[in-house]
Each structure stands twice: as structure tokens, then as C-alpha cells.
Amino acid sequence: MKQIARGYTSHGKEPRILADIAEFVQNLARSLFDPYRPELYYMRGPGPKWHAKHDGGSAAYHPVPVLVRVRAKR
């Protein structure tokens, strides 16, 4: 009795190729439209809130009043 082997030689590769193509398209779309932008999260250094908490006020800064020429009518 001869057994017929049902090998999916020609049909077995098609679903895998389609799956590979679908995976490629998904990865491409995901990388093109990636919402993560690392430059938005890049920290450039301590801000004014940190300095206000840790510096306790700078002693080197002395505000000088602005001198303005005033003309008085006589």
C-alpha cells in the first residue's frame, strides 16, 4: 500500500512568506510613525526650581536700582 505524503512543499512556504511580509510592513510602519521622541525628554541641566531649593539665594547678586533722569518743570 502506497502512502501519499501530504507535504505542503509549495503551499507551506506561502503562509510564511506572507507572514514575513506582514511583519516587515508592521515593523516599517511602527518605525516610521514612532511617537517616542527622545529630544523631548533630554534634560539640559537643573532648572530654576532646583536652584531655588539648593542654592538658598545667591549672595553674589545684588540688584541695583535703575537710575532714571527726571526733568522737573519750573
ROMARDO-689392 format. One record per residue: residue number from 0; x, y, z of N, C-alpha, C in turn; residue in one letter. Coordinates in pm, 1 decimal, decimal comma, always signed. Each point is the difference from the previous one (the first is absolute). Layout:
N
+------+----------+----------+----------+----------+----------+----------+----------+----------+----------+------+
| bake |      n_u |      n_v |      n_w |     ca_u |     ca_v |     ca_w |      c_u |      c_v |      c_w | voba |
+------+----------+----------+----------+----------+----------+----------+----------+----------+----------+------+
|  NUM |        X |        Y |        Z |        X |        Y |        Z |        X |        Y |        Z |    a |
...
+------+----------+----------+----------+----------+----------+----------+----------+----------+----------+------+
// end
This chain:
74
+------+----------+----------+----------+----------+----------+----------+----------+----------+----------+------+
| bake |      n_u |      n_v |      n_w |     ca_u |     ca_v |     ca_w |      c_u |      c_v |      c_w | voba |
+------+----------+----------+----------+----------+----------+----------+----------+----------+----------+------+
|    0 |    +84,1 |   -116,4 |     +0,0 |    -84,1 |   +116,4 |     +0,0 |    +89,3 |   +123,7 |     +0,0 |    m |
|    1 |    -30,0 |    +84,2 |    -87,8 |    +79,9 |   +119,5 |    -17,8 |    -64,1 |   +116,1 |    +76,0 |    k |
|    2 |    +79,0 |    +64,4 |    +82,8 |    -52,5 |   +115,3 |    +73,3 |    +31,7 |   +127,0 |    -77,5 |    q |
|    3 |    -96,0 |    +85,8 |     -0,2 |    +19,8 |   +129,0 |    -64,3 |    +36,1 |    +99,9 |   +109,5 |    i |
|    4 |   +117,0 |    +51,4 |    -11,9 |    +44,6 |    +98,3 |    +98,8 |    -57,6 |   +135,0 |    -37,9 |    a |
|    5 |    -67,3 |    +56,0 |    +92,9 |    -57,5 |   +132,3 |    -25,3 |    +97,9 |   +107,0 |    +48,3 |    r |
|    6 |   +102,5 |    +14,0 |    -71,5 |    +98,1 |   +103,2 |    +34,5 |    -42,9 |   +131,3 |    -62,4 |    g |
|    7 |     +8,8 |   +101,2 |    +76,7 |    -37,2 |   +132,2 |    -49,4 |   +125,5 |    +67,7 |    -54,9 |    y |
|    8 |    +53,7 |    -59,9 |   -101,6 |   +124,0 |    +54,9 |    -53,9 |    -25,3 |   +133,1 |    -68,9 |    t |
|    9 |   -101,2 |     +4,2 |    -83,9 |    -23,9 |   +126,4 |    -69,2 |    -88,9 |    +92,5 |    +82,3 |    s |
|   10 |    -92,5 |    -56,3 |    +76,5 |    -92,2 |    +82,6 |    +78,3 |    +56,7 |    +35,0 |   +137,5 |    h |
|   11 |    +97,6 |    -74,9 |    +46,0 |    +55,1 |    +23,1 |   +133,4 |    +80,2 |   +127,7 |     +9,6 |    g |
|   12 |    +56,9 |    +43,1 |   -108,3 |    +83,4 |   +119,4 |     +5,3 |    -80,7 |   +127,8 |    -17,7 |    k |
|   13 |   -112,6 |     -7,0 |    -64,9 |    -80,1 |   +120,1 |    -24,7 |    -46,1 |    +67,8 |   +128,6 |    e |
|   14 |    -58,2 |    -73,1 |    +94,4 |    -42,9 |    +68,7 |   +122,9 |   +118,2 |    +62,6 |    +75,6 |    p |
|   15 |   +114,9 |    -65,9 |     -3,1 |   +115,8 |    +55,4 |    +69,7 |    +50,2 |   +126,8 |    -70,5 |    r |
|   16 |     -1,8 |     -0,2 |   -131,1 |    +42,5 |   +118,2 |    -74,6 |    -96,8 |   +115,2 |    +25,4 |    i |
|   17 |   -129,0 |    -31,2 |     +0,6 |    -98,9 |   +104,4 |    +28,5 |    +15,5 |    +53,1 |   +142,3 |    l |
|   18 |    +29,1 |    -90,2 |    +92,8 |    +20,7 |    +43,4 |   +138,1 |   +124,9 |    +86,8 |    +11,2 |    a |
|   19 |   +105,2 |    -36,8 |    -74,1 |   +122,1 |    +80,9 |     +1,1 |    -24,7 |   +138,2 |    -59,7 |    d |
|   20 |    -75,1 |     +4,6 |   -108,5 |    -31,4 |   +128,3 |    -63,1 |    -85,4 |    +85,6 |    +93,2 |    i |
|   21 |    -98,8 |    -62,5 |    +64,4 |    -85,5 |    +73,7 |    +93,3 |    +82,2 |    +52,4 |   +117,9 |    a |
|   22 |    +92,0 |    -81,9 |    +50,5 |    +85,0 |    +42,9 |   +110,8 |    +90,5 |   +116,0 |    -42,5 |    e |
|   23 |    +53,0 |     -7,5 |   -121,4 |    +84,2 |   +108,3 |    -52,2 |    -78,9 |   +130,1 |    -10,8 |    f |
|   24 |   -121,6 |     -8,6 |    -51,8 |    -83,0 |   +120,3 |    -15,6 |    -35,2 |    +58,2 |   +136,7 |    v |
|   25 |    -31,1 |    -85,5 |    +96,3 |    -31,6 |    +48,3 |   +134,8 |   +120,8 |    +68,2 |    +64,0 |    q |
|   26 |   +116,8 |    -61,9 |    -13,9 |   +121,3 |    +60,0 |    +57,1 |    +34,1 |   +131,8 |    -68,2 |    n |
|   27 |    -19,9 |     +5,7 |   -130,5 |    +26,5 |   +123,0 |    -73,9 |    -94,5 |   +111,6 |    +44,2 |    l |
|   28 |   -128,7 |    -32,1 |    +10,2 |    -98,4 |   +100,3 |    +42,7 |    +27,2 |    +44,2 |   +143,5 |    a |
|   29 |    +38,4 |    -93,8 |    +85,4 |    +27,9 |    +32,6 |   +139,5 |   +122,1 |    +91,7 |    +11,0 |    r |
|   30 |   +101,3 |    -24,3 |    -82,7 |   +119,5 |    +83,7 |     +8,3 |    -20,8 |   +136,1 |    -66,3 |    s |
|   31 |    -83,5 |     +7,3 |   -102,2 |    -24,8 |   +127,9 |    -66,5 |    -87,4 |    +92,1 |    +83,9 |    l |
|   32 |    -95,3 |    -57,0 |    +70,9 |    -95,3 |    +79,1 |    +76,7 |    +18,1 |    -21,2 |   +149,5 |    f |
|   33 |   +124,6 |     -9,6 |    +43,4 |    +30,3 |    -22,2 |   +141,0 |    -27,3 |   +128,4 |    +77,9 |    d |
|   34 |    -88,4 |     -4,0 |   +100,7 |    -32,7 |   +122,7 |    +72,9 |   +108,3 |    +41,8 |    +99,6 |    p |
|   35 |    +96,1 |    -86,8 |    +29,5 |   +103,8 |    +33,4 |    +97,3 |   +103,9 |    +91,4 |    -63,7 |    y |
|   36 |    +19,8 |   +116,9 |    +60,5 |   +101,1 |    +94,4 |    -47,6 |    +91,9 |    +31,2 |   +117,5 |    r |
|   37 |   +119,2 |    -58,5 |     +2,0 |    +87,2 |    +15,5 |   +116,9 |    +42,8 |   +143,5 |    +26,9 |    p |
|   38 |     +0,0 |    +86,4 |   -102,0 |    +41,5 |   +138,0 |    +24,9 |    -96,5 |    +73,1 |    +92,0 |    e |
|   39 |   -123,4 |    -49,9 |    +11,2 |    -95,4 |    +62,4 |    +91,6 |    +33,9 |    -30,1 |   +145,9 |    l |
|   40 |    +73,5 |   -108,1 |    +23,4 |    +30,5 |    -43,2 |   +135,5 |   +144,3 |    +29,5 |    +38,9 |    y |
|   41 |    +74,0 |    +67,9 |    -87,5 |   +139,6 |    +29,8 |    +27,5 |     +7,9 |   +110,5 |   +104,4 |    y |
|   42 |    +68,4 |    -28,3 |   +109,6 |    +10,7 |    +98,3 |   +107,6 |   +125,3 |    +83,9 |    -21,3 |    m |
|   43 |    -15,4 |   +128,7 |     -4,7 |   +110,4 |    +89,7 |    -30,5 |    +72,5 |    +49,5 |   +125,0 |    r |
|   44 |    -43,8 |    -37,5 |   +114,5 |    +64,5 |    +44,1 |   +123,2 |   -104,4 |    +42,2 |   +100,9 |    g |
|   45 |    +44,1 |    +29,8 |   +120,6 |    -95,2 |    +39,3 |   +102,8 |    -67,7 |   +132,3 |    -34,3 |    p |
|   46 |   -125,6 |     +6,0 |    +27,9 |    -77,7 |   +119,2 |    -31,2 |     -8,9 |    +95,5 |   +117,2 |    g |
|   47 |    -79,6 |   +103,3 |    -14,4 |    -10,0 |   +101,1 |   +105,8 |    -60,7 |    -53,6 |   +129,3 |    p |
|   48 |    -86,9 |    -98,6 |    -10,5 |    -60,3 |    -56,4 |   +120,8 |   +105,6 |    -73,5 |    +83,0 |    k |
|   49 |    +88,2 |    -71,6 |    -66,6 |   +106,8 |    -70,7 |    +69,1 |    +95,6 |    +99,9 |    +64,5 |    w |
|   50 |    +35,7 |   +105,7 |    -73,3 |    +91,3 |   +100,3 |    +54,2 |    -61,4 |    +72,1 |   +119,6 |    h |
|   51 |   -127,8 |    +28,1 |     -5,1 |    -66,0 |    +67,2 |   +112,3 |     +3,2 |    -87,2 |   +124,7 |    a |
|   52 |     -8,8 |   -129,5 |    -19,1 |     -1,7 |    -91,1 |   +113,9 |   +140,6 |    -21,8 |    +56,1 |    k |
|   53 |    +99,6 |    -12,3 |    -85,3 |   +133,3 |    -38,6 |    +43,8 |    +96,6 |   +116,3 |    +20,8 |    h |
|   54 |    -18,7 |   +108,8 |    -66,9 |    +93,4 |   +111,7 |    +12,8 |    -30,0 |    +85,8 |   +122,0 |    d |
|   55 |   -123,9 |    +16,1 |    +31,0 |    -36,7 |    +83,9 |   +112,9 |    +19,4 |   +147,8 |    -29,2 |    g |
|   56 |     -2,1 |    +34,8 |   -123,4 |    +19,6 |   +140,5 |    -37,5 |   +147,4 |    +27,0 |    -24,1 |    g |
|   57 |    +29,1 |    +70,7 |   -101,5 |   +138,1 |    +30,0 |    -35,1 |    +43,9 |   +129,2 |    +68,7 |    s |
|   58 |   +111,3 |     -4,5 |    +72,5 |    +50,7 |   +117,6 |    +70,2 |    +74,8 |    +92,6 |    -95,0 |    a |
|   59 |    +41,8 |    -49,4 |   -114,1 |    +76,3 |    +80,6 |    -94,9 |    -90,9 |    +93,5 |    -79,7 |    a |
|   60 |   -127,2 |    -21,3 |     +3,5 |    -92,8 |    +80,6 |    -78,4 |    -59,6 |   +108,1 |    +88,6 |    y |
|   61 |    +31,1 |   +124,7 |    -31,8 |    -55,4 |   +113,6 |    +72,5 |    -74,1 |    +86,5 |   -100,0 |    h |
|   62 |   -131,4 |     +5,1 |     +8,4 |    -73,6 |    +82,6 |    -96,1 |    +29,7 |   +148,1 |    +23,1 |    p |
|   63 |    +27,4 |    +68,1 |   -108,3 |    +30,4 |   +142,9 |     +5,0 |   -120,8 |    +74,5 |    -54,3 |    v |
|   64 |    -46,9 |   +101,5 |    +71,0 |   -115,1 |    +74,1 |    -52,6 |    +39,2 |    +75,1 |   -127,4 |    p |
|   65 |    -92,4 |     +5,5 |    -89,4 |    +23,3 |    +67,0 |   -127,1 |    -10,2 |   +150,2 |    +21,6 |    v |
|   66 |   +100,0 |    +71,5 |    -48,1 |     -0,1 |   +145,7 |    +11,8 |    -59,3 |    +58,6 |   -126,9 |    l |
|   67 |   -101,0 |    +83,8 |    +18,6 |    -68,8 |    +59,6 |   -113,1 |     +9,3 |   +151,3 |    +13,4 |    v |
|   68 |    +31,1 |    +66,1 |   -110,3 |     +5,6 |   +146,0 |     +1,5 |   -143,5 |    +53,2 |     +1,4 |    r |
|   69 |    -28,4 |    +83,8 |    +95,9 |   -133,0 |    +59,0 |    +13,2 |    +13,6 |   +150,2 |    -20,9 |    v |
|   70 |    -83,7 |    +53,4 |    -85,4 |     -0,6 |   +144,1 |    -23,9 |   -117,7 |    +61,4 |    +75,1 |    r |
|   71 |    +29,9 |    +96,0 |    +79,8 |   -105,1 |    +69,3 |    +75,0 |    -28,2 |   +133,2 |    -67,6 |    a |
|   72 |   -125,4 |    +29,2 |    -21,1 |    -38,0 |   +128,0 |    -60,6 |     +0,8 |   +106,7 |   +107,1 |    k |
|   73 |    +54,3 |   +117,7 |    -32,8 |     +3,2 |   +109,9 |    +96,8 |    -95,3 |   +106,0 |    -36,6 |    r |
+------+----------+----------+----------+----------+----------+----------+----------+----------+----------+------+
// end
